[in-house]
């Protein structure tokens, strides 16, 4: 089983910031940093299905849309770009936009891009620390100023801009109209507790996103049969031979049956560990975590496949 601390790729953006504390010790000299992309430590390793990022905003991002899987494949791309945001910090006035206030025809959407009125048609909402926002491909969206967030997404960088606050970057009218579901966003279910340690934030065909809270000085195993990303939000732990504290990301490669029974060890530090966990969907892994100091953690929020019951209890 591959367990490695992710490398960090810096993306400088006009809407970025000069202070990444406490999420990163990267020095900000020159243009502001808007995004940190977490990558496999080995640049020659297979490209993961998912991409984990941190975003830092001092000004609004463009109003944009990403293609869904079906449209992306007609464009010769392997997949679209569905994403989810977990707000790490936000100023009192911080807000994001997801979907439109009213449904537009393709002709009306095209006209709103040309005259800039799309900026008044997106549905803005306030956000605060701990909020979760799911953005399926095809959803018109934007991120406002004063926010630090973690983003998990399909591995894609295909973005179509509809409005860019006069930054003189190209808008993508035709592609945006083709990609957009130009109406209000669907209401998504809220977080759901799976176990004492696990809270399900998003469950979709593209990925599952969870938040875990592990007590101080505890020992767990993480059991996964697919690529899994772990982002430390607070506290400290050793995952395998990799250590993680606030802002660190760990990549765990999918394991075969025998490796999965052993799992990746998690030794939690004196301050506990709060982290985000993300892996390809569509459903939560029933026995993602096992308490090594006690009994297996039984998830009561979804059915237990018999094969996994036998595996964990063996």
Rosetta blueprint (number, residue, H / E / L):
1 X L
2 X L
3 X E
4 X E
5 X E
6 X L
7 X E
8 X E
9 X E
10 X E
11 X E
12 X E
13 X E
14 X E
15 X E
16 X E
17 X E
18 X L
19 X L
20 X L
21 X L
22 X L
23 X L
24 X L
25 X L
26 X L
27 X L
28 X L
29 X L
30 X L
31 X L
32 X L
33 X E
34 X E
35 X E
36 X E
37 X E
38 X E
39 X E
40 X L
41 X L
42 X L
43 X L
44 X L
45 X L
46 X L
47 X L
48 X L
49 X L
50 X E
51 X E
52 X E
53 X E
54 X E
55 X E
56 X E
57 X E
58 X L
59 X L
60 X L
61 X L
62 X L
63 X E
64 X E
65 X E
66 X L
67 X L
68 X L
69 X H
70 X H
71 X H
72 X H
73 X H
74 X H
75 X L
76 X L
77 X L
78 X L
79 X L
80 X L
81 X L
82 X L
83 X E
84 X E
85 X E
86 X E
87 X E
88 X E
89 X E
90 X E
91 X L
92 X L
93 X L
94 X L
95 X E
96 X E
97 X E
98 X E
99 X E
100 X E
101 X L
102 X L
103 X L
104 X L
105 X L
106 X H
107 X H
108 X H
109 X H
110 X H
111 X H
112 X H
113 X H
114 X H
115 X H
116 X L
117 X H
118 X H
119 X H
120 X H
121 X L
122 X E
123 X E
124 X E
125 X E
126 X E
127 X L
128 X L
129 X L
130 X L
131 X L
132 X E
133 X E
134 X E
135 X E
136 X L
137 X L
138 X L
139 X L
140 X L
141 X E
142 X E
143 X E
144 X L
145 X L
146 X L
147 X E
148 X E
149 X E
150 X E
151 X E
152 X E
153 X E
154 X E
155 X L
156 X L
157 X L
158 X L
159 X L
160 X E
161 X E
162 X E
163 X E
164 X L
165 X L
166 X L
167 X L
168 X L
169 X L
170 X L
171 X L
172 X L
173 X H
174 X H
175 X H
176 X H
177 X H
178 X H
179 X H
180 X L
181 X L
182 X L
183 X L
184 X E
185 X L
186 X L
187 X L
188 X L
189 X L
190 X L
191 X L
192 X E
193 X E
194 X L
195 X L
196 X L
197 X L
198 X E
199 X E
200 X E
201 X E
202 X E
203 X E
204 X L
205 X L
206 X L
207 X L
208 X E
209 X E
210 X E
211 X E
212 X E
213 X E
214 X E
215 X L
216 X L
217 X L
218 X L
219 X E
220 X E
221 X E
222 X E
223 X L
224 X L
225 X L
226 X L
227 X L
228 X E
229 X E
230 X E
231 X E
232 X E
233 X E
234 X E
235 X E
236 X E
237 X E
238 X E
239 X E
240 X L
241 X L
242 X E
243 X E
244 X E
245 X E
246 X L
247 X L
248 X L
249 X E
250 X E
251 X E
252 X E
253 X L
254 X L
255 X L
256 X L
257 X H
258 X H
259 X H
260 X H
261 X H
262 X H
263 X L
264 X E
265 X E
266 X E
267 X E
268 X E
269 X E
270 X E
271 X E
272 X E
273 X E
274 X E
275 X E
276 X E
277 X E
278 X E
279 X E
280 X L
281 X L
282 X L
283 X L
284 X L
285 X L
286 X L
287 X L
288 X L
289 X E
290 X E
291 X E
292 X L
293 X L
294 X L
295 X L
296 X E
297 X L
298 X L
299 X L
300 X L
301 X L
302 X L
303 X L
304 X L
305 X L
306 X H
307 X H
308 X H
309 X H
310 X H
311 X H
312 X H
313 X H
314 X L
